[in-house]
Amino acid sequence: MTKEHLFCPSERSVGGTVRSSIMQHIMQNGSFMVPEIATATGFSLTTVAKYVSEMLAAGQIVETDRICLHAKGRRTVRYGVRPEACPCFMGVDMRAFELNIGLVDFVGQPVRIERHMDFRLENTRDTLDEGCRRIQRFVATLDGIAPERIAGININVPGRVNSRTGTSATTFNFEETVDTPLTDILSERLGMRVFIENDTKAMAYGAYMSGLNRQYDNLLYINIGWGLGLGIVIDGKLCHGKDGYSGEFGHIHMYNNNILCHCGKTGCIETEVSGRAIQRKLIERIHSGKASLLAPKVRSGETVTTADIIEAVEREDPLCIELVMQAGSELGHHIAGLINLFNPEVIVIGGGITAARKYIMPSLLKELRGKMHTIQGEELNRVQMQVYDLDNEEEFREFAKGAQRPLKVYGTDRYVAYDPQKRIGVMISKLGASQAISVGAYAFALSQLDAQKQ
């Protein structure tokens, strides 16, 4: 199956819709049955079966199993694909101190992953050139996979990204290329189709699609790494906003600290809650005489990275632990506002700083579970719902159980399940670098399949 056949221009026919739904279902679930596609598309079993037969005859899909769903009657066929006969997808994740490049097959299994810990993301032409060189070297050294099998590359970058137009208003937005989409520049340089997405949105999508979508439709993803971002999933859909700039949570003005943010404003949340903020405070405290394992590095003028801070925390450096706990408390304060604004079912926290979960989560949860007082002195919960730590097995069970009870429908003998408890779960993301890459690649592929249905 060629990438041209799979990702052809938008096809508005019944066949195009059915075929797109089939391939999307395979990518997300590994296989499908005719009734599942009929339910997803709204077409009859006969119509779906017709196009399934055509794809089977063309070798685009294969039978993988025959399942007996009923005691009597013929077995239902389950279909899938041979991943080696399908396109692959590349994902590239650019971070402040790290570059991840990966190739995944059609059903999302990593084929090859590379992590470049010596990469430094700077908004310069040299960094763009270096990133392209490393991607080209990755493709050139693939074993047994021709470049023609790669359907496209999805590159995650920080900042304001419009994935629909392929433009970046923050990263790699240079004067001479301001009127040219970044995707066009990269496609020409790399010789294949390129798509871009904001890094936090890709992480939010990944957290949702990695299994949370089976339980929750409303999710907020907080990305606390070198910066601070927010990914929003509402009613099962990733929120981009008009220009793709939704979720710039870190650049809300909340502090009168006169600290200049890299966005050009002062007092942004990111100036107090981010890896960059922790680094700044660490350097200031060391220069004022505070002891730290990182003091020699700071005094020698070397760059202190997120990984350095996490390593110091793991070695129980008191100053780094204090700063991480302070960031957790401040983050909890701002998440409380997001909960009131969006009313999500679950909050997922990801990014490099979460490696210090032992210290950041207790202070964050303490803030969310804190109390406030009315003018009359009445004590109220900071968040008007029960807050659960979903990484704690006992709390997770309580969260899942809730307070469900049967409720009789007035005037009938029928009962419905009713759960009056208002609750929210908070958890650390389990999405690692390889999964993040896979999700980036899948975001591209699924968006192309969706485009064929429109």
N, C-alpha and C positions, 0 to 999 in steps of 0.2 A: 504494500500500500504506500503510495507516494505522498509526500507532504502536499503536493499540488492537488491531489485528489481529495485529501482530507480537508485542507483549508482552502477551498475554492472561494470565489467571490460569493456574496450573499445570494442564497438560493431560496426564493420565496415559495417554492412548490411544496406540495404535501410530502413528496419524496425527500426533499432537502430537510424538512423539519424532522421527519422520522429518522433519517440517517444521522443528523446532528444529535438528536436525543439518544440514539443508540450509542454513539461514540462517547458522548458525555457520560452516560450511565456506566459504560465500561471503565472509563477513566476513574470514576469516583467509587465504583463498587467491584471492578474486576471482571464482571460478567453480567448477563441480563437474561430475562425470559420475556417472551412476547407480551404477556399480560402487564408486565411492569412498564413497558414502553407505551402500551395502549392507554394506561392510566395517566402517564406523564404527559402524553400529547393530546389526549381526548379523541384519538382516532379509533376506529373499530379494530378488533382482533384480526379480521380478514385483511384490512388495509395494511396493518403493520406486518402481518405475516408475508404479504406480497413483497414488501421491500426487504424483509429479512432474507427471503429466498433469493432475491437478486444479489444481495451482498454476499450470501453464502456461495452462490454460483461463481461470483467474481473473485472469490478467495479473500474477501475483505474481512470476513469473520469465519469462525469455525465452531463446530459443536464441541462443548467441553464436558457435558454431563447430561444424563436423562434422569429426571426426578419424578418419583411417584407421589403426587400430591393427594391422591384419593385412593381408597381401597380398590375401586374399580376404575376402569378407563385407561387410556393410553398415558404413557409417561410424558411429562413436560420436558421440553428440551431447553437446556441452558447454553447460551452462546458466549463466546469470548473472542479474543484475538491472539495471534502469535506475536508477542512483543518484538521479536527480532525482525518481523516483517513490517513493522509500523515505524512512523517517525519518532525521533527522540526530541527532547526539549532541553535547552540549556538555561540555567539560572545563574545569575551573578549578583552577589550581595556585597555592596560597598559600604564599609563601616569606617569609623574614624581611624582605627588602628588595625584594620584587618580587611582582607579581600577573600571572599569565598566564591569558587567557581565549581559548578557541578553539572553533570549530565544525567538526566533521568529518562527511563524508557516510558512507553506509552501508558503503562499502568502505575507509574509513579515510583518504580524501584530505582534507587540510585545505581548508576553504572560506574561513575567515577566522581570523586570529590577531591578538590584541592583547597587547602587553606594557606593563605599567604599572610603570615603574621608580621612580615616586614613592610607591608603596604601602609602608606599614610594617605588618607583622603584629604586632599586640599583642593580648593576651588581654583585650580590652575590648569593651563593647557598641558603642562608637563605631566600632571597626574592623569588627565584624560588619555594622553598618549601612552603612558605606562600601563594603564588599565587595558587599553586596546591591545598592546603588545602581549600582555599576559593571557588575555583571552585567545588571541591568535595562536600563541604557543600551546595552549591547552588543546585547541582544536587540531593543530598539526600533529600532536603526539597521541591522539586517540588511537587505540589499538582495534582494528577491524571495523571501525565505523567511519564511513565516508562522510565528509561535510554535507553532502547532498541529503543525508538522512536527518539532518538537524532542521526541524521545522521552523525554529526561531529561537531567539534569545530574549529572556526577560531580565532586565537589569533593575535592581532596587537601589535607589539613591535617596538620601535624606533631603528634606526641604519641600518646597512647593512644586508638586509635579502634577501635570494634567495628562493622565495616561491616555485619554481619548485623542488628544491632539499630538501627543508625543513630545510635549514641551516641558522644560524645567525652568522655573523662574528663579531658582536659587543655585543649584549645583550645575557647573559647567555652562553657565549662561553668559557667554562672552559678547562683547560689543559687536564684533564682526559676524557673529552667528545669531544675533538676537531675533532675526526674522526667519530663521531656519529651525525647524523642529530638531531637537537633539536626536530623536530616533532616526531621522534622515541622515544626519552626520555619521552616526554610529553604523547604520546599515551600509553606507558607502565604504566606511573604513573596514568593516568586518566581512563584507561580502555576503551577508545574510540578513533576514528580517530581524529587526530589533524592536522591542517594546520596553517601556520604562514604567516604573511604579514607585510611589513613595514607600520607603522602607517600612514604616510603621503600619501602613495599610496592608502591605504584603504579609506582615507578621500577624495582624488581626485576622486576615483572611485565612492564614495558615492555621491559627489556633482554632478558628471556627470549623474549618473543613477537616481538621485532624481528628474529629470525633465529637466535639462540643455541639456541632450542628444537629446531632441526633437527640440532644437534650434541651438546647436553649436556642431561642430565636433572637434574643436581645443581649448583646455582649459589648463590653468596652475593653479595649486592649491598651494598657499603659506601657509605653516603651521608654524605660529609663536606662539609657546608656550614656554616651558622651553628651547627648542632648535629651530632650523630653518630648515625646509625641503621643498622640492618641489616635487609635483606630476605632471606628464606630460601626457596629453591625446592628441594624434595626430591622425587625421582622424578617430576619434571614438574609438581608441584603447589605453589602458593604456600602457605606455612605461616602460618596466622593464630594458632594456639593457641586455647585454650578461650574466652577473651574478646576475642580479636583483638589481644592485647598482646605477641605474640612479637616478638623483634628489638630490644628496648630495650637494645641493646648499649652505648650511650653512658652508661647509668645503672648499670653494674656498678661497685661500689666497688673501686678498684684503687690509689688513692694516699692516703697519709697527709699530704695537703697542707693540710688544714683550709680548703680553698676551697669555698665554698657553691655548689652547682649550682642551677640554676633549678628542679629537681625538689624541692628542699628538703633533700637530703642533701649531705654533703661527700665529696670524694675520688672522684667519679665519673670514668670515663674521659673523658667530655666536657669536664671541667674542664681537661684537658691536651691533648686532641686534638679540635679543632673550630675553626670560624671565630671563635666567641665567645672561645675560649681564646687564639687568636693575637692577637685584638684586645686582650684584657686584658694579655697579656705585652708587647705593643707599647707600650701606654700606660704601663705600669710602667717599661719600659726608657727610654722617652723622658723621663719625669719624673725618672729617675735620671741623665740627662745624655747618653744615647746619641743619635747623629745619625740622622735619617731624613727622607725626603721628606715623610712624613706628620706631622712634628713641628709645623708651623704649625697644622694642622687639630686635632691633639690639644690643643695649648696654648690654642687658642681655644674649646675645649669642644665642637667639632662632633663629630657621630657618625661614627665610622670604620666603613665597611661592608666586606663581603667584596670587593665590586668595587674599593674603594679599595686594599685590600691586594694584590689581584691586579695592579692597574695599577702599583703601586709595585714589585712583583716584576718585571713586564715592563720597567720602567725601571731594573732592576738595583739596587734599593735593598738594600744589604747586610743591614740589620737584618731587613727583611721576608723576604728569602731565607733567612736563618738560622732564623727562626721557622717558616717553611714546611717547611724540611728537617727541623727538630726534630719537627714534627708528623708528617711522613712516617715518621721512624724509630720514633716511639712507636706509630704506627698499625701498622707492620709487626710490632712486638712483639706487639700484641694479635691481629692477624690470624693469626699463627702458632698461637695458642691456638685460634682458630676452626677452622683447618684440622684440627687434631688432634681437635676435637670433632665436626665435621660431615663431614669427608672429601669436600669438594666436588670437582668436576672443574675449575671455573673460578671465579675471584674477579673481580667487576666493581666498579670503584671509580668512583663518580659524585659529583655535588654541586659547588658553586661553587669549592671549593678546588682541584679537579682541573684548573682552568684553568692552574695553575702546575705542570703535569705535569713540566716540565723539571727541577724541583727536588724535587718530592715523591716521584716514582717511584724515582729512584736510591737515596734513603735508605731507602725502604720495601723495595725489593728487596734491598738490602744486609742489612737486618735478617732478612728471610726466608731468605736464603742464608747467614746467619751460622753460626758453630760454637758448640757448648757442650761442656763437659767433664764426664766422670764423676768420682767421688771418686778413682778410680785414675789420673786424668789422661788417660783415653782421649778422643779428640776425636770428636764426633758432629755430624751436621748438625742445625741448629735445627729444620728441618722434614724429616721422613723421606721426602722425595720430591724429585724434580728440579723446580725452580721456573723457569718460562718467562715472559718478558715478551712477551705476545701482540701488543703494539703494535710490536714489532721484527719485521720481515718474516722475517729469517733464523731467529730463535727460534721464530716461529709455524710455519714449515715443519718445523722439528725437532720441535716439540710435536705437530703433526698426523701426522708420520711415525711417531714413537715407535720401538719396537724390535720391531715385529711380525715374526713368523716362523711357518712352518707347523709344526704339532705333530701327530704321528701318534697316532690313537686306538688305545689298546692292544687287541690282538686283532682289529683290522680293517685294511683297506687305506685307510681314510678319514683325511683330514687336516683339522684345524681351525686357524683363525688364532689365534695366541696372542701376547699382548704383555705381557711381564713387567715392563716399565718402569713404575714408580710416578711420576707426574708431575702437576703442577698448573699451570694457566695464570692469569696475572694481567693484567688489561687495564683501560684507562680507558673508561668508558661513552661510546658515540657518540650517545647519546640526547639530542637538543637539546630546547629548550623546546617547540617545536611538536609533536615526537613525544611528549613527556611528556604534553601535553594530549590528544593523540589516544589514547594508551594509557589515560588516565583515563576518557575517554568510552567506549572499548571495554571496559574492565573492567566498567563498568555494563551495557553491552549483552550481553556474553557471560554475565555472572552471571544476567541475566534469562532468557536462552535455556537455561542450565543448570537454572534453577529449573523450567522447563516440563517437563524430562525426569524430574523427581523425583516 
